[in-house]
Amino acid sequence: MIVLRLDRMLADRKMRSKDLAEKIGLSEVNLSRIKTGKVSAIRFSTLDAICRELGCQPGDVLEYVEDE
């Protein structure tokens, strides 16, 4: 299973979700869905924008965890 670690990256960068949403041109609601893992897909362009603003790699935001 793929787990989104956006909340951890935001905390590490001391950035609020609202600020990131504004910078990447995404609604706060959609960013919140990504942050909480309530999405089944994420566009590469959105992932690119997140990584650009947070100065991170996709692997910092996405993590593979084996299903139990």
PDB file with one MODEL, atoms N, CA, C and O in Angstrom:
MODEL        1
ATOM      1  N   MET A   1       0.847  -1.156   0.000  1.00  0.00           N
ATOM      2  CA  MET A   1       0.000   0.000   0.000  1.00  0.00           C
ATOM      3  C   MET A   1       0.905   1.234   0.000  1.00  0.00           C
ATOM      4  O   MET A   1       1.962   1.241   0.631  1.00  0.00           O
ATOM      5  N   ILE A   2       0.479   2.264  -0.707  1.00  0.00           N
ATOM      6  CA  ILE A   2       1.202   3.527  -0.752  1.00  0.00           C
ATOM      7  C   ILE A   2       0.594   4.468   0.283  1.00  0.00           C
ATOM      8  O   ILE A   2      -0.619   4.672   0.315  1.00  0.00           O
ATOM      9  N   VAL A   3       1.442   5.033   1.119  1.00  0.00           N
ATOM     10  CA  VAL A   3       1.013   5.960   2.167  1.00  0.00           C
ATOM     11  C   VAL A   3       1.566   7.340   1.841  1.00  0.00           C
ATOM     12  O   VAL A   3       2.740   7.477   1.498  1.00  0.00           O
ATOM     13  N   LEU A   4       0.729   8.351   1.946  1.00  0.00           N
ATOM     14  CA  LEU A   4       1.158   9.725   1.713  1.00  0.00           C
ATOM     15  C   LEU A   4       1.686  10.315   3.010  1.00  0.00           C
ATOM     16  O   LEU A   4       1.030  10.248   4.050  1.00  0.00           O
ATOM     17  N   ARG A   5       2.865  10.885   2.940  1.00  0.00           N
ATOM     18  CA  ARG A   5       3.513  11.476   4.118  1.00  0.00           C
ATOM     19  C   ARG A   5       3.621  12.989   4.005  1.00  0.00           C
ATOM     20  O   ARG A   5       4.565  13.590   4.520  1.00  0.00           O
ATOM     21  N   LEU A   6       2.656  13.602   3.334  1.00  0.00           N
ATOM     22  CA  LEU A   6       2.676  15.046   3.136  1.00  0.00           C
ATOM     23  C   LEU A   6       2.594  15.796   4.457  1.00  0.00           C
ATOM     24  O   LEU A   6       3.232  16.836   4.618  1.00  0.00           O
ATOM     25  N   ASP A   7       1.818  15.283   5.402  1.00  0.00           N
ATOM     26  CA  ASP A   7       1.703  15.949   6.703  1.00  0.00           C
ATOM     27  C   ASP A   7       3.059  16.036   7.394  1.00  0.00           C
ATOM     28  O   ASP A   7       3.382  17.051   8.012  1.00  0.00           O
ATOM     29  N   ARG A   8       3.849  14.974   7.289  1.00  0.00           N
ATOM     30  CA  ARG A   8       5.183  14.955   7.899  1.00  0.00           C
ATOM     31  C   ARG A   8       6.103  15.964   7.217  1.00  0.00           C
ATOM     32  O   ARG A   8       6.870  16.663   7.881  1.00  0.00           O
ATOM     33  N   MET A   9       6.022  16.036   5.882  1.00  0.00           N
ATOM     34  CA  MET A   9       6.871  16.977   5.142  1.00  0.00           C
ATOM     35  C   MET A   9       6.497  18.421   5.474  1.00  0.00           C
ATOM     36  O   MET A   9       7.373  19.274   5.613  1.00  0.00           O
ATOM     37  N   LEU A  10       5.211  18.693   5.599  1.00  0.00           N
ATOM     38  CA  LEU A  10       4.785  20.047   5.965  1.00  0.00           C
ATOM     39  C   LEU A  10       5.298  20.406   7.358  1.00  0.00           C
ATOM     40  O   LEU A  10       5.771  21.523   7.572  1.00  0.00           O
ATOM     41  N   ALA A  11       5.212  19.488   8.291  1.00  0.00           N
ATOM     42  CA  ALA A  11       5.698  19.738   9.654  1.00  0.00           C
ATOM     43  C   ALA A  11       7.208  19.966   9.646  1.00  0.00           C
ATOM     44  O   ALA A  11       7.704  20.874  10.313  1.00  0.00           O
ATOM     45  N   ASP A  12       7.936  19.147   8.895  1.00  0.00           N
ATOM     46  CA  ASP A  12       9.392  19.302   8.809  1.00  0.00           C
ATOM     47  C   ASP A  12       9.775  20.664   8.248  1.00  0.00           C
ATOM     48  O   ASP A  12      10.769  21.257   8.665  1.00  0.00           O
ATOM     49  N   ARG A  13       8.980  21.160   7.297  1.00  0.00           N
ATOM     50  CA  ARG A  13       9.276  22.446   6.644  1.00  0.00           C
ATOM     51  C   ARG A  13       8.601  23.627   7.350  1.00  0.00           C
ATOM     52  O   ARG A  13       8.741  24.778   6.935  1.00  0.00           O
ATOM     53  N   LYS A  14       7.863  23.317   8.431  1.00  0.00           N
ATOM     54  CA  LYS A  14       7.119  24.342   9.180  1.00  0.00           C
ATOM     55  C   LYS A  14       6.257  25.185   8.241  1.00  0.00           C
ATOM     56  O   LYS A  14       6.263  26.415   8.288  1.00  0.00           O
ATOM     57  N   MET A  15       5.518  24.477   7.390  1.00  0.00           N
ATOM     58  CA  MET A  15       4.640  25.146   6.433  1.00  0.00           C
ATOM     59  C   MET A  15       3.207  24.688   6.678  1.00  0.00           C
ATOM     60  O   MET A  15       2.957  23.521   6.980  1.00  0.00           O
ATOM     61  N   ARG A  16       2.283  25.613   6.544  1.00  0.00           N
ATOM     62  CA  ARG A  16       0.871  25.283   6.700  1.00  0.00           C
ATOM     63  C   ARG A  16       0.310  24.771   5.380  1.00  0.00           C
ATOM     64  O   ARG A  16       0.771  25.156   4.306  1.00  0.00           O
ATOM     65  N   SER A  17      -0.678  23.910   5.472  1.00  0.00           N
ATOM     66  CA  SER A  17      -1.338  23.371   4.277  1.00  0.00           C
ATOM     67  C   SER A  17      -1.879  24.493   3.413  1.00  0.00           C
ATOM     68  O   SER A  17      -1.763  24.461   2.188  1.00  0.00           O
ATOM     69  N   LYS A  18      -2.469  25.485   4.058  1.00  0.00           N
ATOM     70  CA  LYS A  18      -3.055  26.616   3.334  1.00  0.00           C
ATOM     71  C   LYS A  18      -2.000  27.321   2.473  1.00  0.00           C
ATOM     72  O   LYS A  18      -2.270  27.674   1.325  1.00  0.00           O
ATOM     73  N   ASP A  19      -0.811  27.522   3.021  1.00  0.00           N
ATOM     74  CA  ASP A  19       0.255  28.193   2.283  1.00  0.00           C
ATOM     75  C   ASP A  19       0.722  27.361   1.092  1.00  0.00           C
ATOM     76  O   ASP A  19       0.940  27.891   0.003  1.00  0.00           O
ATOM     77  N   LEU A  20       0.874  26.057   1.307  1.00  0.00           N
ATOM     78  CA  LEU A  20       1.285  25.182   0.207  1.00  0.00           C
ATOM     79  C   LEU A  20       0.227  25.162  -0.882  1.00  0.00           C
ATOM     80  O   LEU A  20       0.552  25.237  -2.067  1.00  0.00           O
ATOM     81  N   ALA A  21      -1.024  25.062  -0.494  1.00  0.00           N
ATOM     82  CA  ALA A  21      -2.123  25.037  -1.469  1.00  0.00           C
ATOM     83  C   ALA A  21      -2.087  26.283  -2.346  1.00  0.00           C
ATOM     84  O   ALA A  21      -2.250  26.191  -3.563  1.00  0.00           O
ATOM     85  N   GLU A  22      -1.876  27.441  -1.739  1.00  0.00           N
ATOM     86  CA  GLU A  22      -1.794  28.690  -2.504  1.00  0.00           C
ATOM     87  C   GLU A  22      -0.618  28.672  -3.468  1.00  0.00           C
ATOM     88  O   GLU A  22      -0.756  29.067  -4.625  1.00  0.00           O
ATOM     89  N   LYS A  23       0.533  28.216  -3.000  1.00  0.00           N
ATOM     90  CA  LYS A  23       1.744  28.232  -3.818  1.00  0.00           C
ATOM     91  C   LYS A  23       1.664  27.302  -5.024  1.00  0.00           C
ATOM     92  O   LYS A  23       2.241  27.589  -6.072  1.00  0.00           O
ATOM     93  N   ILE A  24       0.948  26.184  -4.874  1.00  0.00           N
ATOM     94  CA  ILE A  24       0.888  25.224  -5.985  1.00  0.00           C
ATOM     95  C   ILE A  24      -0.413  25.318  -6.778  1.00  0.00           C
ATOM     96  O   ILE A  24      -0.614  24.571  -7.736  1.00  0.00           O
ATOM     97  N   GLY A  25      -1.300  26.238  -6.380  1.00  0.00           N
ATOM     98  CA  GLY A  25      -2.536  26.443  -7.129  1.00  0.00           C
ATOM     99  C   GLY A  25      -3.546  25.319  -6.978  1.00  0.00           C
ATOM    100  O   GLY A  25      -4.226  24.950  -7.936  1.00  0.00           O
ATOM    101  N   LEU A  26      -3.640  24.779  -5.777  1.00  0.00           N
ATOM    102  CA  LEU A  26      -4.566  23.686  -5.484  1.00  0.00           C
ATOM    103  C   LEU A  26      -5.508  24.164  -4.384  1.00  0.00           C
ATOM    104  O   LEU A  26      -5.107  24.942  -3.519  1.00  0.00           O
ATOM    105  N   SER A  27      -6.747  23.707  -4.410  1.00  0.00           N
ATOM    106  CA  SER A  27      -7.667  24.115  -3.350  1.00  0.00           C
ATOM    107  C   SER A  27      -7.236  23.474  -2.027  1.00  0.00           C
ATOM    108  O   SER A  27      -6.612  22.413  -2.008  1.00  0.00           O
ATOM    109  N   GLU A  28      -7.579  24.134  -0.940  1.00  0.00           N
ATOM    110  CA  GLU A  28      -7.241  23.592   0.380  1.00  0.00           C
ATOM    111  C   GLU A  28      -7.918  22.250   0.603  1.00  0.00           C
ATOM    112  O   GLU A  28      -7.354  21.367   1.249  1.00  0.00           O
ATOM    113  N   VAL A  29      -9.126  22.093   0.073  1.00  0.00           N
ATOM    114  CA  VAL A  29      -9.865  20.835   0.227  1.00  0.00           C
ATOM    115  C   VAL A  29      -9.121  19.700  -0.472  1.00  0.00           C
ATOM    116  O   VAL A  29      -8.949  18.626   0.104  1.00  0.00           O
ATOM    117  N   ASN A  30      -8.683  19.930  -1.701  1.00  0.00           N
ATOM    118  CA  ASN A  30      -7.969  18.879  -2.431  1.00  0.00           C
ATOM    119  C   ASN A  30      -6.621  18.564  -1.787  1.00  0.00           C
ATOM    120  O   ASN A  30      -6.226  17.400  -1.730  1.00  0.00           O
ATOM    121  N   LEU A  31      -5.914  19.575  -1.305  1.00  0.00           N
ATOM    122  CA  LEU A  31      -4.650  19.317  -0.623  1.00  0.00           C
ATOM    123  C   LEU A  31      -4.898  18.540   0.662  1.00  0.00           C
ATOM    124  O   LEU A  31      -4.114  17.658   1.014  1.00  0.00           O
ATOM    125  N   SER A  32      -5.972  18.854   1.360  1.00  0.00           N
ATOM    126  CA  SER A  32      -6.316  18.136   2.582  1.00  0.00           C
ATOM    127  C   SER A  32      -6.591  16.662   2.283  1.00  0.00           C
ATOM    128  O   SER A  32      -6.188  15.788   3.050  1.00  0.00           O
ATOM    129  N   ARG A  33      -7.266  16.388   1.182  1.00  0.00           N
ATOM    130  CA  ARG A  33      -7.523  14.998   0.788  1.00  0.00           C
ATOM    131  C   ARG A  33      -6.227  14.253   0.517  1.00  0.00           C
ATOM    132  O   ARG A  33      -6.080  13.090   0.894  1.00  0.00           O
ATOM    133  N   ILE A  34      -5.289  14.926  -0.136  1.00  0.00           N
ATOM    134  CA  ILE A  34      -3.984  14.305  -0.386  1.00  0.00           C
ATOM    135  C   ILE A  34      -3.270  14.072   0.935  1.00  0.00           C
ATOM    136  O   ILE A  34      -2.727  12.995   1.178  1.00  0.00           O
ATOM    137  N   LYS A  35      -3.276  15.082   1.778  1.00  0.00           N
ATOM    138  CA  LYS A  35      -2.578  15.021   3.059  1.00  0.00           C
ATOM    139  C   LYS A  35      -3.093  13.889   3.941  1.00  0.00           C
ATOM    140  O   LYS A  35      -2.311  13.233   4.629  1.00  0.00           O
ATOM    141  N   THR A  36      -4.398  13.658   3.925  1.00  0.00           N
ATOM    142  CA  THR A  36      -4.987  12.621   4.776  1.00  0.00           C
ATOM    143  C   THR A  36      -5.056  11.254   4.098  1.00  0.00           C
ATOM    144  O   THR A  36      -5.498  10.277   4.703  1.00  0.00           O
ATOM    145  N   GLY A  37      -4.615  11.188   2.835  1.00  0.00           N
ATOM    146  CA  GLY A  37      -4.609   9.910   2.128  1.00  0.00           C
ATOM    147  C   GLY A  37      -5.965   9.494   1.612  1.00  0.00           C
ATOM    148  O   GLY A  37      -6.176   8.317   1.319  1.00  0.00           O
ATOM    149  N   LYS A  38      -6.895  10.433   1.490  1.00  0.00           N
ATOM    150  CA  LYS A  38      -8.241  10.108   1.023  1.00  0.00           C
ATOM    151  C   LYS A  38      -8.363  10.279  -0.490  1.00  0.00           C
ATOM    152  O   LYS A  38      -9.394  10.714  -1.002  1.00  0.00           O
ATOM    153  N   VAL A  39      -7.294   9.930  -1.186  1.00  0.00           N
ATOM    154  CA  VAL A  39      -7.290   9.981  -2.654  1.00  0.00           C
ATOM    155  C   VAL A  39      -6.806   8.636  -3.168  1.00  0.00           C
ATOM    156  O   VAL A  39      -6.072   7.922  -2.485  1.00  0.00           O
ATOM    157  N   SER A  40      -7.224   8.302  -4.375  1.00  0.00           N
ATOM    158  CA  SER A  40      -6.752   7.051  -4.968  1.00  0.00           C
ATOM    159  C   SER A  40      -5.700   7.314  -6.033  1.00  0.00           C
ATOM    160  O   SER A  40      -5.083   6.382  -6.550  1.00  0.00           O
ATOM    161  N   ALA A  41      -5.494   8.596  -6.362  1.00  0.00           N
ATOM    162  CA  ALA A  41      -4.497   8.954  -7.374  1.00  0.00           C
ATOM    163  C   ALA A  41      -4.032  10.380  -7.128  1.00  0.00           C
ATOM    164  O   ALA A  41      -4.722  11.181  -6.498  1.00  0.00           O
ATOM    165  N   ILE A  42      -2.841  10.676  -7.644  1.00  0.00           N
ATOM    166  CA  ILE A  42      -2.312  12.034  -7.587  1.00  0.00           C
ATOM    167  C   ILE A  42      -1.621  12.305  -8.924  1.00  0.00           C
ATOM    168  O   ILE A  42      -0.845  11.483  -9.411  1.00  0.00           O
ATOM    169  N   ARG A  43      -1.907  13.449  -9.499  1.00  0.00           N
ATOM    170  CA  ARG A  43      -1.299  13.802 -10.783  1.00  0.00           C
ATOM    171  C   ARG A  43       0.190  14.051 -10.595  1.00  0.00           C
ATOM    172  O   ARG A  43       0.625  14.577  -9.570  1.00  0.00           O
ATOM    173  N   PHE A  44       0.961  13.663 -11.605  1.00  0.00           N
ATOM    174  CA  PHE A  44       2.396  13.931 -11.558  1.00  0.00           C
ATOM    175  C   PHE A  44       2.660  15.424 -11.472  1.00  0.00           C
ATOM    176  O   PHE A  44       3.610  15.839 -10.809  1.00  0.00           O
ATOM    177  N   SER A  45       1.846  16.237 -12.123  1.00  0.00           N
ATOM    178  CA  SER A  45       2.047  17.691 -12.073  1.00  0.00           C
ATOM    179  C   SER A  45       1.836  18.218 -10.653  1.00  0.00           C
ATOM    180  O   SER A  45       2.522  19.147 -10.226  1.00  0.00           O
ATOM    181  N   THR A  46       0.887  17.628  -9.922  1.00  0.00           N
ATOM    182  CA  THR A  46       0.653  18.029  -8.531  1.00  0.00           C
ATOM    183  C   THR A  46       1.810  17.575  -7.661  1.00  0.00           C
ATOM    184  O   THR A  46       2.286  18.341  -6.824  1.00  0.00           O
ATOM    185  N   LEU A  47       2.266  16.359  -7.838  1.00  0.00           N
ATOM    186  CA  LEU A  47       3.404  15.842  -7.086  1.00  0.00           C
ATOM    187  C   LEU A  47       4.651  16.670  -7.378  1.00  0.00           C
ATOM    188  O   LEU A  47       5.430  16.966  -6.472  1.00  0.00           O
ATOM    189  N   ASP A  48       4.840  17.043  -8.642  1.00  0.00           N
ATOM    190  CA  ASP A  48       5.969  17.880  -9.045  1.00  0.00           C
ATOM    191  C   ASP A  48       5.920  19.219  -8.314  1.00  0.00           C
ATOM    192  O   ASP A  48       6.936  19.673  -7.788  1.00  0.00           O
ATOM    193  N   ALA A  49       4.754  19.850  -8.276  1.00  0.00           N
ATOM    194  CA  ALA A  49       4.603  21.147  -7.619  1.00  0.00           C
ATOM    195  C   ALA A  49       4.845  21.041  -6.113  1.00  0.00           C
ATOM    196  O   ALA A  49       5.474  21.919  -5.523  1.00  0.00           O
ATOM    197  N   ILE A  50       4.350  19.976  -5.494  1.00  0.00           N
ATOM    198  CA  ILE A  50       4.562  19.759  -4.057  1.00  0.00           C
ATOM    199  C   ILE A  50       6.052  19.622  -3.768  1.00  0.00           C
ATOM    200  O   ILE A  50       6.577  20.252  -2.849  1.00  0.00           O
ATOM    201  N   CYS A  51       6.723  18.800  -4.553  1.00  0.00           N
ATOM    202  CA  CYS A  51       8.157  18.576  -4.341  1.00  0.00           C
ATOM    203  C   CYS A  51       8.960  19.848  -4.589  1.00  0.00           C
ATOM    204  O   CYS A  51       9.925  20.125  -3.876  1.00  0.00           O
ATOM    205  N   ARG A  52       8.569  20.612  -5.590  1.00  0.00           N
ATOM    206  CA  ARG A  52       9.267  21.869  -5.896  1.00  0.00           C
ATOM    207  C   ARG A  52       9.158  22.834  -4.717  1.00  0.00           C
ATOM    208  O   ARG A  52      10.155  23.425  -4.304  1.00  0.00           O
ATOM    209  N   GLU A  53       7.960  22.993  -4.180  1.00  0.00           N
ATOM    210  CA  GLU A  53       7.743  23.951  -3.086  1.00  0.00           C
ATOM    211  C   GLU A  53       8.351  23.479  -1.768  1.00  0.00           C
ATOM    212  O   GLU A  53       8.830  24.297  -0.982  1.00  0.00           O
ATOM    213  N   LEU A  54       8.336  22.175  -1.519  1.00  0.00           N
ATOM    214  CA  LEU A  54       8.870  21.654  -0.258  1.00  0.00           C
ATOM    215  C   LEU A  54      10.355  21.309  -0.350  1.00  0.00           C
ATOM    216  O   LEU A  54      10.984  20.983   0.657  1.00  0.00           O
ATOM    217  N   GLY A  55      10.914  21.380  -1.558  1.00  0.00           N
ATOM    218  CA  GLY A  55      12.332  21.051  -1.733  1.00  0.00           C
ATOM    219  C   GLY A  55      12.629  19.611  -1.361  1.00  0.00           C
ATOM    220  O   GLY A  55      13.587  19.325  -0.642  1.00  0.00           O
ATOM    221  N   CYS A  56      11.789  18.700  -1.863  1.00  0.00           N
ATOM    222  CA  CYS A  56      11.948  17.291  -1.509  1.00  0.00           C
ATOM    223  C   CYS A  56      11.819  16.409  -2.750  1.00  0.00           C
ATOM    224  O   CYS A  56      11.589  16.902  -3.854  1.00  0.00           O
ATOM    225  N   GLN A  57      11.965  15.131  -2.557  1.00  0.00           N
ATOM    226  CA  GLN A  57      11.830  14.132  -3.612  1.00  0.00           C
ATOM    227  C   GLN A  57      10.477  13.440  -3.464  1.00  0.00           C
ATOM    228  O   GLN A  57       9.914  13.427  -2.369  1.00  0.00           O
ATOM    229  N   PRO A  58       9.938  12.859  -4.556  1.00  0.00           N
ATOM    230  CA  PRO A  58       8.662  12.140  -4.446  1.00  0.00           C
ATOM    231  C   PRO A  58       8.674  11.062  -3.357  1.00  0.00           C
ATOM    232  O   PRO A  58       7.656  10.824  -2.707  1.00  0.00           O
ATOM    233  N   GLY A  59       9.809  10.420  -3.162  1.00  0.00           N
ATOM    234  CA  GLY A  59       9.922   9.389  -2.132  1.00  0.00           C
ATOM    235  C   GLY A  59       9.806   9.932  -0.715  1.00  0.00           C
ATOM    236  O   GLY A  59       9.585   9.167   0.224  1.00  0.00           O
ATOM    237  N   ASP A  60       9.954  11.239  -0.551  1.00  0.00           N
ATOM    238  CA  ASP A  60       9.758  11.854   0.762  1.00  0.00           C
ATOM    239  C   ASP A  60       8.275  12.019   1.066  1.00  0.00           C
ATOM    240  O   ASP A  60       7.879  12.092   2.229  1.00  0.00           O
ATOM    241  N   VAL A  61       7.460  12.076   0.022  1.00  0.00           N
ATOM    242  CA  VAL A  61       6.021  12.299   0.162  1.00  0.00           C
ATOM    243  C   VAL A  61       5.252  10.978   0.095  1.00  0.00           C
ATOM    244  O   VAL A  61       4.223  10.822   0.752  1.00  0.00           O
ATOM    245  N   LEU A  62       5.751  10.034  -0.696  1.00  0.00           N
ATOM    246  CA  LEU A  62       5.107   8.734  -0.880  1.00  0.00           C
ATOM    247  C   LEU A  62       5.943   7.645  -0.228  1.00  0.00           C
ATOM    248  O   LEU A  62       7.169   7.644  -0.343  1.00  0.00           O
ATOM    249  N   GLU A  63       5.286   6.725   0.450  1.00  0.00           N
ATOM    250  CA  GLU A  63       6.000   5.622   1.104  1.00  0.00           C
ATOM    251  C   GLU A  63       5.244   4.320   0.866  1.00  0.00           C
ATOM    252  O   GLU A  63       4.018   4.276   0.972  1.00  0.00           O
ATOM    253  N   TYR A  64       5.980   3.263   0.545  1.00  0.00           N
ATOM    254  CA  TYR A  64       5.361   1.950   0.379  1.00  0.00           C
ATOM    255  C   TYR A  64       5.405   1.213   1.723  1.00  0.00           C
ATOM    256  O   TYR A  64       6.450   1.115   2.366  1.00  0.00           O
ATOM    257  N   VAL A  65       4.229   0.697   2.128  1.00  0.00           N
ATOM    258  CA  VAL A  65       4.102  -0.102   3.348  1.00  0.00           C
ATOM    259  C   VAL A  65       3.385  -1.381   2.976  1.00  0.00           C
ATOM    260  O   VAL A  65       2.343  -1.347   2.321  1.00  0.00           O
ATOM    261  N   GLU A  66       3.939  -2.515   3.392  1.00  0.00           N
ATOM    262  CA  GLU A  66       3.285  -3.795   3.070  1.00  0.00           C
ATOM    263  C   GLU A  66       1.941  -3.893   3.761  1.00  0.00           C
ATOM    264  O   GLU A  66       1.780  -3.481   4.910  1.00  0.00           O
ATOM    265  N   ASP A  67       0.974  -4.450   3.037  1.00  0.00           N
ATOM    266  CA  ASP A  67      -0.348  -4.690   3.615  1.00  0.00           C
ATOM    267  C   ASP A  67      -0.243  -5.751   4.693  1.00  0.00           C
ATOM    268  O   ASP A  67       0.555  -6.683   4.595  1.00  0.00           O
ATOM    269  N   GLU A  68      -1.058  -5.594   5.720  1.00  0.00           N
ATOM    270  CA  GLU A  68      -1.037  -6.593   6.801  1.00  0.00           C
ATOM    271  C   GLU A  68      -2.077  -7.645   6.608  1.00  0.00           C
ATOM    272  O   GLU A  68      -2.192  -8.557   7.427  1.00  0.00           O
TER     273      GLU A  68
ENDMDL
END
